[in-house]
């Protein structure tokens, strides 16, 4: 028996990839602190009491004791289903056994290539305001070959069509201009908001206006504007962009009625 100088805890290796603020990691840290608070020597151990009624772990078992240095190393033993519970929480899917996990991984792997293409287009859009996901060769539709005439000459026409995705960054504006009252009241409100804007901008977002926070008003207005583009306008924009991509390399005049 030696004086206890240090406590070390091993957790399953797969848990080490989680963020420090994850519920499971936070739980094991708090439980170990509480269970080992009264330990004074290297021969004492909290055992199963460390995780009594714990939803994540069974017990805290001694893995190694170094009496010379006063160090005790514990293994945090997880509940049998903890791995699949964590996977379910992270993925938002029901992953309760190996078959379900393999099915999920297979689905994600199939979408990985599409996601990478989309990510490139999103990066382009963030930098230039416009990004493109080009058509994949597998998605090309080859039309039936046909003969065509050009003056006195004839030829064979081969046409292929593929679908691309075009991302356009559009600024959505929202303006909130409540009537405060007299000029002095408005100037006082302005002074307060400008001061908060320079020191703690989040406070400005929390400013109550007409019974709602500024953040709530702005979110509702922007969401409404973003979803308000008429279906006919969307169709015309799509047709116009298709013509530009396939026929025009110069300027374009687009009139939406």
PyMOL commands that set and color helices and strands:
alter all, ss='L'
color gray80, all
select helices_A, chain A and resi 13-17+23-36+48-51+82-91+98-128+137-139+183-199+201-205+214-226+231-246
alter helices_A, ss='H'
color red, helices_A
select strands_A, chain A and resi 6-10+57-66+71-78+130-133+141-142+146-150+153-157+160-161+165-168+208-209+212-213
alter strands_A, ss='S'
color yellow, strands_A
deselect
rebuild
show_as cartoon
